[in-house]
Amino acid sequence: MTNDALNQSRDEADQTYEWKLQKEAEFWGTMAKERRKGGIPMTMDFSRATRYRVRRSVLGWGDYFQDPALEALTPFGRARIKFVNTVRNEPGKRALDLCCGAGWLALELARSGKHVDAVDLSLEEITVAKEYQATLEEEIPGRINWIVSDLNTYVVDEGAYDQVTSWDGLHHVQKIDALCSAAARSLKPHGRFTLSERTWGGEKPSKRARIGRYLEEHLWTIVPTPSPMTYRRKFKQLFETWKTVFRAKVLRKKNLSVRSQTRVEGFCSPFEDTSGPEVLAAVRRYFDIEKIESYGGFTEEILRSIYLPRVLRIPTVLVLGWLDYLVVRAGLLEGKITMVYARKRA
Ligand SMILES: C[S@@+](CC[C@H](N)C(=O)[O-])C[C@H]1O[C@@H](n2cnc3c(N)ncnc32)[C@H](O)[C@@H]1O
């Protein structure tokens, strides 16, 4: 065995499930701490979130602009407000929030008087959330019970909750079918499951999803974005994408399989997009879907990263946001994010 091959097999062996889980928890803990610098992140407090530039360059990532008032004018922002109002007004007191992260949704539920069991893998992230919430002077009528646990193995209280919620986390959970089944069992009869998820991708993304992704990558390369995402770096990344696509095409023509990436490198979530479209399939198996909406065909990242003076950023974000919405509504592209309003099957 060559040294390279030996190193690679060692790397892959090191990446056991437990190791990846630990990296996942650390990743979100670090992310929560970084986001907290300079403002109140929406991931922590939706009602009090401030407008600021979220600096992530120490992590090797591009900065982005959090602008709650502007987001509220985009179709996705409006849908998020509707989502929050729905879960706040759902009858019954007991709620379970899955992949709660730094706790913004659990906090909104508690503000409306719910008693929330908020579950997440990352102790560090939950600690950041608790520390922030301890600084709030308002009277919060509900309460949050924080639970640090891996949702792949979490045992639910059966028939305990009036509603289950989740925002942007289930695509990190491998055993998504088991989790959705558990979510259904945890609900009282006719209880509601309300979730927003990245349902894009999967093993075989649809043609519309792939077109959206390429469009987003090209557009993202062209539009000005903050440091460290220089044009030089972005064009290099785009070139790498072209190379990968070309290689995959050649291999497929020669009937060779394209080896999926198993190594986890750099600062990233090891379980990013572990499940995607499978989330929807699993929800459909255990729940009756009342409403389903899709957003973000080709501008999901871009809308937060456009590096222009605010007076120009506002119209650009609005035009791109609404154009994206119309293109997804017309069925020309597949939205990356899906909001689902579902009820426990009778
Ligand atoms: C994209 S963040 C979303 C967090 C939060 N819902 C929000 O909207 O800000 C994904 C979250 O899923 C959590 N997570 C990932 N894998 C998990 C697992 N196996 N069990 C529980 N939580 C997990 C991460 O710790 C992280 O907080």
The ligand as an SDF file (V2000), in Angstrom:
LIG
                    3D

 27 29  0  0  0  0  0  0  0  0999 V2000
  -28.6460   24.3150   10.3600 C   0  0  0  0  0  0  0  0  0  0  0  0
  -28.6520   24.1020   12.0960 S   0  0  0  0  0  0  0  0  0  0  0  0
  -30.2800   24.6230   12.4820 C   0  0  0  0  0  0  0  0  0  0  0  0
  -30.4480   25.0130   13.8900 C   0  0  0  0  0  0  0  0  0  0  0  0
  -31.7520   25.7310   14.2460 C   0  0  0  0  0  0  0  0  0  0  0  0
  -32.9170   24.9160   14.0310 N   0  0  0  0  0  0  0  0  0  0  0  0
  -31.8570   27.0320   13.4990 C   0  0  0  0  0  0  0  0  0  0  0  0
  -32.8390   27.2440   12.7820 O   0  0  0  0  0  0  0  0  0  0  0  0
  -30.9780   27.8730   13.6460 O   0  0  0  0  0  0  0  0  0  0  0  0
  -28.7170   22.3400   12.2570 C   0  0  0  0  0  0  0  0  0  0  0  0
  -28.7990   21.8780   13.6980 C   0  0  0  0  0  0  0  0  0  0  0  0
  -28.9940   20.4690   13.7230 O   0  0  0  0  0  0  0  0  0  0  0  0
  -28.2770   19.9420   14.8260 C   0  0  0  0  0  0  0  0  0  0  0  0
  -28.0330   18.5160   14.5870 N   0  0  0  0  0  0  0  0  0  0  0  0
  -27.2910   17.9620   13.5970 C   0  0  0  0  0  0  0  0  0  0  0  0
  -27.2980   16.6410   13.6990 N   0  0  0  0  0  0  0  0  0  0  0  0
  -28.0660   16.3270   14.7770 C   0  0  0  0  0  0  0  0  0  0  0  0
  -28.4400   15.1170   15.3940 C   0  0  0  0  0  0  0  0  0  0  0  0
  -28.0330   13.9380   14.9300 N   0  0  0  0  0  0  0  0  0  0  0  0
  -29.2290   15.1800   16.4940 N   0  0  0  0  0  0  0  0  0  0  0  0
  -29.6420   16.3670   17.0000 C   0  0  0  0  0  0  0  0  0  0  0  0
  -29.3220   17.5500   16.4370 N   0  0  0  0  0  0  0  0  0  0  0  0
  -28.5420   17.5420   15.3430 C   0  0  0  0  0  0  0  0  0  0  0  0
  -27.0130   20.7650   14.8730 C   0  0  0  0  0  0  0  0  0  0  0  0
  -26.3630   20.7040   16.1080 O   0  0  0  0  0  0  0  0  0  0  0  0
  -27.5550   22.1570   14.5410 C   0  0  0  0  0  0  0  0  0  0  0  0
  -27.9130   22.8380   15.6810 O   0  0  0  0  0  0  0  0  0  0  0  0
  1  2  1  0
  2  3  1  0
  2 10  1  0
  3  4  1  0
  4  5  1  0
  5  6  1  0
  5  7  1  0
  7  8  2  0
  7  9  1  0
 10 11  1  0
 11 12  1  0
 11 26  1  0
 12 13  1  0
 13 14  1  0
 13 24  1  0
 14 15  1  0
 14 23  1  0
 15 16  2  0
 16 17  1  0
 17 18  1  0
 17 23  2  0
 18 19  1  0
 18 20  2  0
 20 21  1  0
 21 22  2  0
 22 23  1  0
 24 25  1  0
 24 26  1  0
 26 27  1  0
M  CHG  2   2   1   9  -1
M  END
$$$$
